Amino acid sequence: MHDIRFIRDHTDAFVAALSRRPAYAESAKDEAAKILAADETLRALLTDLQQKQARRNEASKLIGQAKAKKDEARAQELMTEVAGLKDAIQAGEAQQRELEEAVKTLIAPLPNLPAQDAPDGADEHANVEIATRAFAGARVPAGGMNKPKEHFELGEALGMMDFERAAKVSGARFVYLKKDLARLNRALANFMLDSHTTKFGYEEVVPPLMVRDIAMFGTGQLPKFSDDLYEVFNEFQKFQIDLKEKIAVDREKSRNSHRLGEITEFFSAKMQAAAEAGDDVGWSSEVFSHISEVFSQYNREFIANRDEFNAMVEREIQLRALGSLREFLIPTAEVPLTNYVNGEILSEAELPLRFTAYTPCFRSEAGAAGKDTRGMIRMHQFDKVELVSITAPEASDAEHERMTDAAQSILKALDLKHRVVTLCTGDMGFSARKTYDIEVWLPGQGRYREISSCSNCGDFQARRMNTRVRGADGKMKGPAHTLNGSGLAIGRTLIAILENYQEPDGSIAIPDALKPYMGGAEKIAR
């Protein structure tokens, strides 16, 4: 979330930074103009409200003075003015809430501003490799085989990777891992957690796998990327559907009740006219009596339905009072780990906070049609060990380097060839101000693939979460800084091991670092 004061006071700098994001190269100025126009309207309203509140306070004091002087006319005049000001202030406060939400709605979808040293560029082709972080490894990938196989060929041949049955049960982009590959998946999680907690001081956490929309907003998944998320059908959504159905029924009954009333009035008028003309009204009296009874019964049902409808509306008010009502499966443990400090004031002395967690992650992969359709590269459900740090503002750059070291240490321990690139402004994620991608070499594919992204989000997420830092002197230092990274994606690490440690006979050698976690086994074979 961006600071409205920065946009207001440094508009040119904001526009220049936002326009470095290729998607906003042409629209950054217009985005700022819309925000500032809404902000100006809001500030004018706030000034008017302050003046009205000051006048109300002043008039309230004058009422007492007028009464003390027994000037009832003046006192009454002032009380009328105060009553009018009270109504005007209440209306103004309601408008204030609407305008504040309007400003927030304009700012919330805008991405973080890139760091000054983030390279400019349109897409992944403009990313910049960091030569000093490259790692060749001692092991020759795939033993130097001429035609190494891809991971799904190896896994299926071992009888330990089943995409076909997973598709039958869950659809595309799911997999069953079995036997030693299932154990390898678990071994990787344990190895990563042990490394991060013992060597880098991260605190292990088992977080919730389902979060509310306020948490998704805090880390930046909402409101812009809801299509990438799996939303849970919860009580409030069911209630909303029931409420819509009740509203429809209520409207129809209201219309029918009105029609019956018109029919009753019509018959009543006709009977009265017939009686005045001396005609026989016996038969119509019975009809009118029947219609009147039907109308009365229908009206009673309508009132009962209205009471039920009102009760449902009251329930909605109660649910909304809870604040956050939509729920989602986590796309990454970044969400629950970062939101651990949502809305909190942190003491500078307790920083940095460093969390790590092993969780399944769930992503709809919207827009990924046709990409990586074979194998485990792009899944709807995958396992990952996440790293999250919460720091003081001045410490986040150094923490970013440290977090990347922690992620790289796993690949180095597994002797997997990889490189690190700095993402350009057109390839960075929404919440990041600077990102390092770690890319592992996959000999089966003959190219590097992302296995970790380590991002410094600056104060962007902390503003959305309202997470602040109090200094040692007791004064507020402003929003905290947040960082997150994969340490690592377990499925992709498993892929890298299969492709880099494959043997000519189709077996998989086990990296030395994982042998203690695999019961001392040397290889995985059919």
C-alpha positions as CSV (number, residue, x, y, z in Angstrom):
1,M,0.0,0.0,0.0
2,H,1.3,3.4,-0.8
3,D,1.5,6.3,1.5
4,I,-1.0,9.0,0.4
5,R,1.2,11.7,1.9
6,F,4.1,10.6,-0.3
7,I,1.9,10.7,-3.3
8,R,0.6,14.1,-2.3
9,D,4.0,15.7,-1.4
10,H,6.2,13.9,-4.0
11,T,3.8,13.4,-6.9
12,D,6.5,13.6,-9.6
13,A,8.7,11.0,-7.8
14,F,5.8,8.7,-7.3
15,V,4.8,8.9,-11.0
16,A,8.4,8.4,-12.1
17,A,8.8,5.3,-9.9
18,L,5.4,3.8,-10.8
19,S,6.0,4.3,-14.5
20,R,9.1,2.1,-14.3
21,R,6.6,-0.8,-14.0
22,P,5.9,-1.4,-17.8
23,A,2.2,-2.0,-17.1
24,Y,2.0,1.6,-15.8
25,A,4.5,3.3,-18.2
26,E,1.7,5.2,-19.8
27,S,-0.9,5.4,-17.1
28,A,1.1,6.3,-13.9
29,K,0.4,10.0,-14.2
30,D,-3.4,9.4,-14.6
31,E,-3.4,7.0,-11.7
32,A,-1.8,9.7,-9.5
33,A,-4.2,12.3,-10.7
34,K,-7.2,10.2,-9.8
35,I,-5.9,9.5,-6.4
36,L,-5.1,13.2,-5.7
37,A,-8.5,14.3,-6.9
38,A,-10.2,11.9,-4.5
39,D,-7.8,12.9,-1.8
40,E,-8.5,16.6,-2.3
41,T,-12.2,16.1,-2.1
42,L,-11.7,14.1,1.2
43,R,-9.5,16.8,2.7
44,A,-12.0,19.5,1.8
45,L,-14.6,17.5,3.6
46,L,-12.4,17.0,6.6
47,T,-11.8,20.7,6.8
48,D,-15.5,21.4,6.6
49,L,-16.2,18.8,9.3
50,Q,-13.6,20.3,11.6
51,Q,-15.2,23.7,11.2
52,K,-18.7,22.3,11.9
53,Q,-17.4,20.5,15.0
54,A,-15.7,23.6,16.3
55,R,-18.8,25.6,15.8
56,R,-21.0,22.9,17.5
57,N,-18.6,23.0,20.5
58,E,-18.7,26.8,20.6
59,A,-22.5,26.9,20.2
60,S,-22.9,24.3,23.0
61,K,-21.0,26.6,25.4
62,L,-23.1,29.6,24.3
63,I,-26.3,27.7,25.2
64,G,-25.2,27.6,28.8
65,Q,-24.3,31.2,28.8
66,A,-27.7,32.2,27.3
67,K,-29.6,30.1,29.8
68,A,-27.6,31.7,32.6
69,K,-28.7,35.1,31.3
70,K,-32.3,33.7,31.0
71,D,-32.3,34.4,27.3
72,E,-34.5,31.5,26.3
73,A,-34.9,32.8,22.8
74,R,-31.2,32.8,22.2
75,A,-30.8,29.5,23.9
76,Q,-33.4,27.9,21.7
77,E,-31.9,29.4,18.6
78,L,-28.5,27.9,19.5
79,M,-30.0,24.5,20.3
80,T,-31.6,24.4,16.9
81,E,-28.3,25.3,15.3
82,V,-26.5,22.6,17.4
83,A,-29.1,20.0,16.3
84,G,-28.6,21.0,12.7
85,L,-24.8,20.8,13.0
86,K,-25.1,17.3,14.6
87,D,-27.1,16.0,11.7
88,A,-24.7,17.7,9.2
89,I,-21.7,16.2,11.0
90,Q,-23.2,12.7,11.0
91,A,-23.9,13.0,7.3
92,G,-20.4,14.3,6.7
93,E,-18.8,11.5,8.7
94,A,-20.7,9.0,6.5
95,Q,-19.4,10.7,3.4
96,Q,-15.9,10.7,4.9
97,R,-16.0,6.9,5.3
98,E,-17.1,6.6,1.7
99,L,-14.3,9.0,0.4
100,E,-11.7,7.2,2.5
101,E,-12.7,3.9,1.0
102,A,-12.7,5.5,-2.5
103,V,-9.1,6.7,-2.0
104,K,-8.1,3.2,-0.7
105,T,-9.8,1.6,-3.6
106,L,-7.7,3.7,-6.0
107,I,-4.4,3.0,-4.2
108,A,-4.8,-0.7,-3.3
109,P,-4.4,-2.2,-6.9
110,L,-1.2,-0.3,-7.6
111,P,2.0,-2.4,-7.2
112,N,5.0,-1.6,-5.1
113,L,7.5,1.0,-6.4
114,P,10.7,-0.6,-7.6
115,A,14.0,-0.1,-5.7
116,Q,16.4,2.3,-7.4
117,D,18.8,-0.5,-8.2
118,A,16.2,-2.8,-9.6
119,P,17.0,-3.1,-13.3
120,D,14.4,-1.7,-15.8
121,G,13.0,-4.0,-18.4
122,A,9.8,-5.4,-19.9
123,D,10.1,-9.1,-19.1
124,E,12.3,-12.0,-17.9
125,H,14.7,-11.4,-20.8
126,A,15.8,-8.2,-19.0
127,N,16.7,-9.9,-15.8
128,V,20.3,-9.5,-14.7
129,E,22.4,-12.4,-13.6
130,I,24.6,-11.9,-10.4
131,A,27.9,-13.6,-11.4
132,T,29.2,-13.7,-7.8
133,R,26.2,-15.8,-6.7
134,A,26.5,-18.4,-9.4
135,F,27.2,-22.0,-8.3
136,A,28.5,-24.6,-10.7
137,G,28.6,-27.5,-8.2
138,A,31.1,-30.4,-8.0
139,R,28.7,-32.9,-9.6
140,V,28.3,-33.1,-13.3
141,P,24.6,-32.8,-14.0
142,A,23.0,-36.1,-15.0
143,G,26.5,-37.6,-15.0
144,G,27.1,-36.0,-18.4
145,M,24.5,-38.2,-20.1
146,N,23.9,-37.2,-23.7
147,K,20.1,-37.4,-23.5
148,P,19.1,-37.0,-19.9
149,K,15.4,-37.7,-19.2
150,E,12.9,-35.2,-17.7
151,H,11.6,-35.8,-14.2
152,F,8.2,-37.1,-15.1
153,E,9.8,-39.7,-17.4
154,L,12.0,-40.9,-14.6
155,G,9.3,-40.8,-11.9
156,E,6.7,-42.7,-14.0
157,A,9.3,-45.3,-15.0
158,L,10.1,-45.8,-11.3
159,G,6.4,-46.4,-10.6
160,M,6.5,-43.6,-8.0
161,M,4.9,-40.7,-9.8
162,D,1.3,-41.0,-11.0
163,F,-0.3,-38.1,-12.9
164,E,-3.0,-40.2,-14.6
165,R,-4.7,-41.4,-11.3
166,A,-4.3,-37.9,-9.9
167,A,-6.1,-36.4,-12.9
168,K,-8.9,-39.0,-12.4
169,V,-9.3,-38.0,-8.8
170,S,-8.6,-34.2,-8.8
171,G,-8.1,-33.0,-12.4
172,A,-5.1,-31.7,-14.2
173,R,-2.0,-30.4,-12.4
174,F,-2.0,-32.8,-9.5
175,V,0.2,-35.8,-8.8
176,Y,0.5,-38.9,-6.6
177,L,4.0,-39.4,-5.2
178,K,4.6,-42.9,-3.8
179,K,7.2,-45.0,-2.1
180,D,10.7,-43.5,-2.1
181,L,9.7,-40.3,-3.9
182,A,7.1,-39.6,-1.3
183,R,9.8,-40.2,1.3
184,L,12.2,-38.0,-0.6
185,N,9.6,-35.2,-0.6
186,R,9.3,-35.5,3.2
187,A,13.1,-35.7,3.6
188,L,13.6,-32.5,1.7
189,A,11.1,-30.7,3.9
190,N,12.9,-31.9,7.1
191,F,16.3,-31.1,5.7
192,M,15.3,-27.6,4.7
193,L,13.6,-26.8,8.0
194,D,16.6,-28.2,9.9
195,S,19.0,-26.0,7.9
196,H,17.0,-22.8,8.2
197,T,16.4,-23.2,11.9
198,T,19.8,-24.3,13.0
199,K,22.1,-22.4,10.6
200,F,20.1,-19.2,10.0
201,G,18.0,-18.8,13.1
202,Y,14.6,-19.0,11.6
203,E,11.8,-19.9,14.0
204,E,9.7,-22.9,12.8
205,V,6.0,-22.3,12.6
206,V,3.0,-24.5,11.7
207,P,0.6,-21.8,10.3
208,P,-3.1,-22.0,9.3
209,L,-3.6,-23.2,5.7
210,M,-6.8,-21.1,5.4
211,V,-6.9,-17.3,5.8
212,R,-9.3,-14.4,5.6
213,D,-9.4,-11.8,2.9
214,I,-7.8,-9.3,5.3
215,A,-4.7,-11.4,5.3
216,M,-4.7,-11.7,1.5
217,F,-5.0,-8.0,1.3
218,G,-2.1,-7.5,3.7
219,T,0.4,-9.4,1.6
220,G,-1.0,-8.1,-1.7
221,Q,-2.9,-11.0,-3.2
222,L,-6.1,-9.1,-3.0
223,P,-7.9,-7.3,-4.5
224,K,-6.0,-7.7,-7.8
225,F,-5.2,-11.4,-8.0
226,S,-8.3,-13.2,-6.7
227,D,-8.4,-15.4,-9.9
228,D,-5.2,-17.0,-8.8
229,L,-6.6,-18.1,-5.5
230,Y,-8.8,-20.9,-4.2
231,E,-11.7,-19.4,-2.3
232,V,-13.5,-21.4,0.3
233,F,-17.3,-21.5,0.2
234,N,-18.0,-20.4,3.8
235,E,-21.0,-19.5,6.0
236,F,-21.2,-15.9,4.8
237,Q,-21.3,-16.8,1.1
238,K,-24.0,-19.4,1.8
239,F,-25.8,-16.8,3.8
240,Q,-25.6,-14.2,1.0
241,I,-27.1,-16.7,-1.5
242,D,-29.9,-17.5,1.0
243,L,-30.4,-13.7,1.5
244,K,-30.7,-13.1,-2.3
245,E,-33.3,-15.8,-2.6
246,K,-35.2,-14.4,0.3
247,I,-35.1,-10.9,-1.3
248,A,-36.5,-12.4,-4.5
249,V,-39.3,-14.2,-2.7
250,D,-40.0,-11.1,-0.6
251,R,-40.4,-8.9,-3.7
252,E,-42.6,-11.4,-5.4
253,K,-44.8,-11.8,-2.3
254,S,-45.0,-8.0,-2.0
255,R,-46.1,-7.7,-5.6
256,N,-48.7,-10.5,-5.1
257,S,-50.0,-8.9,-1.9
258,H,-50.4,-5.7,-3.7
259,R,-52.3,-7.4,-6.5
260,L,-54.7,-9.2,-4.1
261,G,-55.3,-5.9,-2.4
262,E,-56.3,-4.3,-5.7
263,I,-58.6,-7.2,-6.5
264,T,-60.3,-6.9,-3.0
265,E,-60.8,-3.2,-3.5
266,F,-62.3,-3.8,-7.0
267,F,-64.8,-6.3,-5.7
268,S,-65.7,-4.1,-2.8
269,A,-66.4,-1.2,-5.1
270,K,-68.5,-3.4,-7.4
271,M,-70.6,-4.8,-4.6
272,Q,-71.3,-1.4,-3.2
273,A,-72.4,-0.1,-6.6
274,A,-74.6,-3.2,-7.1
275,A,-76.2,-2.8,-3.7
276,E,-76.9,0.9,-4.3
277,A,-78.6,-0.1,-7.6
278,G,-80.8,-2.7,-5.8
279,D,-79.1,-5.7,-7.5
280,D,-78.7,-9.1,-5.8
281,V,-75.2,-9.3,-4.2
282,G,-75.6,-12.5,-2.4
283,W,-73.3,-14.6,-4.7
284,S,-70.7,-11.8,-4.9
285,S,-70.7,-11.5,-1.1
286,E,-69.5,-15.0,-0.8
287,V,-66.8,-14.4,-3.4
288,F,-65.7,-11.2,-1.7
289,S,-65.5,-13.0,1.6
290,H,-63.3,-15.8,0.1
291,I,-61.0,-13.2,-1.5
292,S,-60.7,-11.3,1.7
293,E,-59.8,-14.4,3.6
294,V,-57.2,-15.3,1.0
295,F,-55.7,-11.8,1.2
296,S,-55.6,-11.9,5.0
297,Q,-53.8,-15.3,5.0
298,Y,-51.4,-14.1,2.3
299,N,-50.7,-10.9,4.2
300,R,-50.0,-12.9,7.4
301,E,-47.5,-15.0,5.5
302,F,-46.0,-11.9,3.9
303,I,-45.5,-10.4,7.4
304,A,-43.9,-13.6,8.7
305,N,-41.6,-13.7,5.7
306,R,-40.7,-10.1,6.3
307,D,-39.8,-10.9,9.9
308,E,-37.5,-13.7,8.7
309,F,-36.0,-11.4,6.1
310,N,-35.3,-8.8,8.7
311,A,-33.7,-11.5,10.9
312,M,-31.4,-12.4,8.0
313,V,-30.4,-8.8,7.4
314,E,-29.6,-8.5,11.1
315,R,-27.4,-11.6,10.8
316,E,-25.6,-10.1,7.9
317,I,-24.8,-7.0,10.0
318,Q,-23.4,-9.3,12.7
319,L,-21.2,-11.1,10.2
320,R,-20.0,-7.9,8.6
321,A,-19.1,-6.7,12.1
322,L,-16.5,-9.5,12.2
323,G,-14.7,-7.5,9.5
324,S,-13.3,-10.2,7.2
325,L,-15.7,-12.7,5.7
326,R,-14.1,-14.3,2.7
327,E,-11.7,-17.2,3.2
328,F,-9.0,-18.7,1.0
329,L,-6.6,-21.6,0.9
330,I,-3.0,-20.2,1.1
331,P,-1.1,-19.8,-2.1
332,T,2.1,-19.6,0.0
333,A,3.0,-19.6,3.7
334,E,4.1,-16.0,3.1
335,V,0.5,-15.0,3.8
336,P,-0.1,-16.4,7.3
337,L,3.6,-15.9,8.3
338,T,3.7,-12.2,7.3
339,N,0.2,-11.5,8.7
340,Y,1.3,-12.9,12.1
341,V,2.1,-9.3,13.0
342,N,-0.9,-7.8,11.2
343,G,-2.1,-4.6,13.0
344,E,0.7,-4.8,15.6
345,I,3.2,-2.3,16.9
346,L,6.6,-4.1,17.2
347,S,9.4,-3.1,19.5
348,E,12.6,-2.4,17.6
349,A,14.4,-4.6,20.1
350,E,12.6,-7.7,19.1
351,L,13.5,-7.3,15.4
352,P,14.2,-9.0,13.1
353,L,11.6,-11.7,13.3
354,R,12.4,-14.7,11.2
355,F,9.9,-17.4,10.4
356,T,10.0,-20.6,8.4
357,A,7.2,-23.0,7.6
358,Y,6.6,-26.1,5.6
359,T,3.1,-26.1,4.0
360,P,1.1,-27.3,1.0
361,C,0.3,-24.3,-1.2
362,F,-2.7,-23.9,-3.5
363,R,-2.9,-21.9,-6.7
364,S,-5.4,-21.9,-9.5
365,E,-2.6,-21.0,-12.0
366,A,-5.0,-18.7,-13.9
367,G,-3.5,-17.7,-17.2
368,A,-1.1,-20.7,-17.2
369,A,-3.1,-22.7,-19.9
370,G,-0.7,-24.5,-22.2
371,K,2.4,-23.8,-20.0
372,D,4.3,-26.7,-18.4
373,T,1.4,-29.2,-19.0
374,R,3.7,-32.2,-18.3
375,G,5.1,-33.0,-15.0
376,M,5.4,-31.2,-11.6
377,I,6.7,-27.8,-12.6
378,R,3.4,-26.0,-12.4
379,M,0.8,-27.6,-10.0
380,H,-2.4,-26.5,-8.3
381,Q,-1.1,-28.1,-5.1
382,F,2.5,-28.1,-4.1
383,D,4.7,-28.2,-1.1
384,K,7.1,-25.4,-0.1
385,V,9.3,-24.3,2.8
386,E,8.8,-20.5,3.2
387,L,11.1,-17.9,4.7
388,V,9.7,-14.6,6.1
389,S,11.5,-11.8,7.9
390,I,10.1,-8.7,9.6
391,T,12.7,-6.0,10.1
392,A,13.4,-2.4,11.0
393,P,13.4,-0.2,7.8
394,E,17.1,0.3,7.7
395,A,17.9,-3.4,8.1
396,S,15.8,-4.9,5.2
397,D,18.5,-4.6,2.4
398,A,21.0,-6.7,4.4
399,E,18.3,-9.1,5.4
400,H,17.4,-9.6,1.8
401,E,21.0,-10.8,1.1
402,R,20.9,-13.0,4.1
403,M,17.6,-14.6,3.1
404,T,19.0,-15.3,-0.4
405,D,22.1,-16.9,1.3
406,A,19.8,-19.2,3.3
407,A,17.9,-20.3,0.2
408,Q,21.1,-20.9,-1.8
409,S,22.6,-22.9,1.0
410,I,20.1,-25.7,0.4
411,L,21.0,-26.0,-3.3
412,K,24.7,-25.8,-2.4
413,A,24.3,-28.6,0.2
414,L,22.6,-30.7,-2.4
415,D,25.3,-29.8,-4.9
416,L,22.8,-28.6,-7.5
417,K,24.0,-26.2,-10.2
418,H,22.2,-22.9,-10.1
419,R,22.3,-19.2,-10.7
420,V,20.8,-16.0,-9.2
421,V,19.2,-13.2,-11.2
422,T,17.9,-9.8,-10.2
423,L,14.4,-9.4,-11.6
424,C,13.7,-6.4,-13.8
425,T,10.8,-4.1,-13.1
426,G,8.6,-5.9,-15.7
427,D,9.1,-9.4,-14.1
428,M,8.9,-8.5,-10.4
429,G,5.9,-9.5,-8.3
430,F,3.2,-7.1,-7.2
431,S,4.4,-6.5,-3.6
432,A,8.2,-6.6,-4.2
433,R,10.5,-3.6,-4.5
434,K,13.4,-5.9,-5.4
435,T,13.6,-9.6,-6.1
436,Y,16.3,-12.2,-6.5
437,D,15.3,-15.4,-8.4
438,I,17.3,-18.5,-7.8
439,E,17.2,-20.7,-10.9
440,V,18.3,-24.4,-10.8
441,W,19.7,-26.2,-13.8
442,L,17.5,-29.0,-15.1
443,P,19.4,-31.2,-17.6
444,G,16.3,-33.0,-18.7
445,Q,14.9,-29.7,-19.9
446,G,18.3,-28.2,-20.8
447,R,17.6,-24.9,-19.1
448,Y,17.5,-23.1,-15.8
449,R,14.1,-22.9,-14.0
450,E,13.1,-20.8,-11.0
451,I,13.2,-22.6,-7.7
452,S,13.1,-19.7,-5.3
453,S,12.2,-16.0,-5.3
454,C,13.5,-13.9,-2.5
455,S,11.8,-10.4,-2.3
456,N,12.3,-7.3,-0.2
457,C,8.8,-5.7,0.0
458,G,10.0,-2.6,2.0
459,D,7.1,-1.1,3.8
460,F,4.5,-2.0,1.2
461,Q,2.9,-4.9,3.0
462,A,3.4,-3.4,6.4
463,R,1.3,-0.4,5.4
464,R,-1.5,-2.7,4.1
465,M,-1.3,-4.6,7.4
466,N,-0.8,-1.5,9.6
467,T,2.3,-3.0,11.2
468,R,4.6,-0.5,12.8
469,V,7.9,-0.3,14.6
470,R,8.4,1.6,17.9
471,G,12.0,2.6,18.5
472,A,14.1,2.3,21.6
473,D,13.2,5.9,22.5
474,G,9.5,5.0,22.5
475,K,8.8,6.9,19.4
476,M,7.2,5.4,16.3
477,K,9.6,4.8,13.4
478,G,6.9,4.0,10.9
479,P,6.0,0.8,9.1
480,A,8.1,-2.3,9.4
481,H,9.8,-3.8,6.4
482,T,8.8,-7.3,5.3
483,L,10.7,-9.9,3.2
484,N,9.7,-13.4,1.9
485,G,11.4,-16.1,0.0
486,S,11.1,-19.8,-0.9
487,G,13.6,-21.9,0.9
488,L,12.8,-23.9,-1.3
489,A,9.9,-25.1,-3.4
490,I,10.0,-28.8,-2.5
491,G,8.5,-30.1,-5.7
492,R,10.9,-28.3,-7.9
493,T,13.8,-29.4,-5.7
494,L,12.7,-33.0,-6.1
495,I,12.5,-32.4,-9.9
496,A,16.1,-31.0,-9.8
497,I,17.4,-34.0,-7.9
498,L,15.7,-36.5,-10.3
499,E,17.1,-34.8,-13.4
500,N,20.6,-34.1,-12.0
501,Y,21.1,-37.3,-10.1
502,Q,19.7,-39.7,-12.6
503,E,21.8,-42.8,-13.6
504,P,21.8,-44.5,-16.9
505,D,19.7,-47.4,-15.5
506,G,16.9,-45.0,-14.5
507,S,17.8,-45.0,-10.8
508,I,18.3,-41.8,-8.8
509,A,21.4,-41.3,-6.6
510,I,20.6,-39.7,-3.3
511,P,22.5,-36.5,-2.5
512,D,24.8,-37.0,0.5
513,A,23.0,-34.3,2.5
514,L,19.7,-36.3,2.3
515,K,21.0,-39.8,3.1
516,P,20.5,-39.4,6.9
517,Y,16.9,-38.4,6.1
518,M,16.4,-41.4,3.8
519,G,17.5,-44.0,6.2
520,G,21.0,-44.2,4.8
521,A,19.8,-45.3,1.4
522,E,22.2,-44.7,-1.5
523,K,19.7,-44.6,-4.4
524,I,16.1,-44.8,-5.5
525,A,15.4,-47.6,-7.8
526,R,12.3,-49.5,-9.1
